[in-house]
Amino acid sequence: MNAAAMVPTDSSALPQRPVITITKVPKEKTIKEQVEGYFADIPILIKVAQCESRFRQYDAKGEVFRGVVPADVGVMQINERYWGDTADKLGIDLHTTQGNMIYARYLYQREGLRPWMSSSYCWTKGTELAINK
């Protein structure tokens, strides 16, 4: 058999080169950007996150950020002692940014701003919620 007989004459029989599309890898969102997006409909919770944790979910060692009260965790400073069992029952991990924000929304819908009243001096500044100016 000669070599010319082995070469396909139909181009569809040839292996196709993969088409490579070059796109930019999306930049990972910062914790602040995640909070702002998730709570766009409840802007006061963005202020709460800024006051409670300065938009930190993790500390410099990569561990969940804990506040002055060690039971308070994450960007929204959810108190594990009071709310941890309920979060577990709901399948929400307070140690992740997403879980912390999901539980904060759940808590806000049930309790309003009461769980974060200890930092209200900070998050009420410049709002109609300001108490006894």
Protein Blocks (a to p, Z undefined) as FASTA:
>chain_A
ZZklmpcfbfklpccddddddddddddddfklmmmmmmmmmmmlmmmmmmmnoopabdfk
opacddfblmbgcjkopafklmmmmmmmnopafkbmklmmmmmmmmmmmnommlmmmmmm
mmmgopakbghZZ
